[in-house]
């Protein structure tokens, strides 16, 4: 068995939910924003995707990305180091890959 299918099979969707700490001021978020963007750029350069967005409450955001468990935990660790004083973060595995595969196929046909 080749290594490539094993790596692909090990990749899962992951979600990071971030909530703004009560004591966090807007200027703190402005400081960490370019650091998180740089972290995400490095992720893209490695051929991975990440989608991030804020919820309407201006306190909570979500990031979705695909990775092996090891890489997801490493990304989460790096992300938390950047945001430790400003955001509370949680990492979850999300088993929605078939939905995204279907959406990707539909989008390709439109």
N, C-alpha and C positions, 0 to 999 in steps of 0.2 A: 504494500500500500504506500502510495507516495505521501510526502509530507504536506503538500498543498491542500488536498481535501481534508486532512486532519485539522489544519489551521482554520480553514473555512468553517468546518463543522463546529469548532470550538468558539467561534465568534457568536456573541449574543448582543441583544440590544440592552443598553443600560440607561438609567435615568438618574440624574442628580436633581434633587429638589433643594432649592436654596431659599432661606427666609432671612430677611434683614433683622439683625439684632436690634432690640429696642434702643440701645444706647448709640447705635450707628448713625452718624450724621451723613447728609448727602455728599459733603466734600470727601468723606472717606470712600464712598462708592466711586467718585470721580478719580480717586487715586488708584484704586484697584482695577478699574475698567481696562486701561491699556495693558495691564499685566495679564488679565484673563484673555484679552484679545491675542496677545503674543503666545500664550499657552495654546490657544485654539489654532493659531496659524501653524505652530509646530506640529500639531495633530494633523492638520490638512496636508502639510508637506510630506507626511508619512503615508499618505494615501487613504486616510480615514475621514469619515464625515462626522460632523457634529452640528446639531441644530439647537439653538438656544432662543429663549423668548421669555418675556416677563408676563405675569398675569396682571389683570386690571387693578389689583389692590396696591400696586407699587411697592409691595413688600416681599413678594414671592416670585421666583422664576424657576424655569425647568430647562435642563439640557438633556438631549437624547443623543447617544452615540453608540457605535457598534465596535466591539472589541472582545478579545479573550478576557477571561476573569483577571488574569495577571495584569494585562495592560489597562483594564478598567480600574483596578485598584490603584495602579501607579498614577494614572491620570487623576483619579479622585484625591489621592494623597497630595499631588502637586497643586491641584485646584484649591484644596483646603488650606495649604500653606499660604497661598496668596490671600485668601479671604478670612483667615482665622479670627481676625478682630472685628469683622463686619457682618459676616453671614454664618448662619447655622446651616450645615449641609448634610444631606442624607443620600446614600447611593442605593439604588434598587436595580435588580435585574428585571427587564420587561420582556416577556415572551410574546411580543406582538409582531415578530418578524414576518409571518405569513401575510399579515395585513399590509405591511410596507412593501412587500414583494408584489402583491396584487396592485397596489396603488402605483408602483413604479412601472409595471407593465401597462396599466391603463394610460398613464401619462405619456408613455412612449408611443402610444397609438393615436393620441390626440393631435 
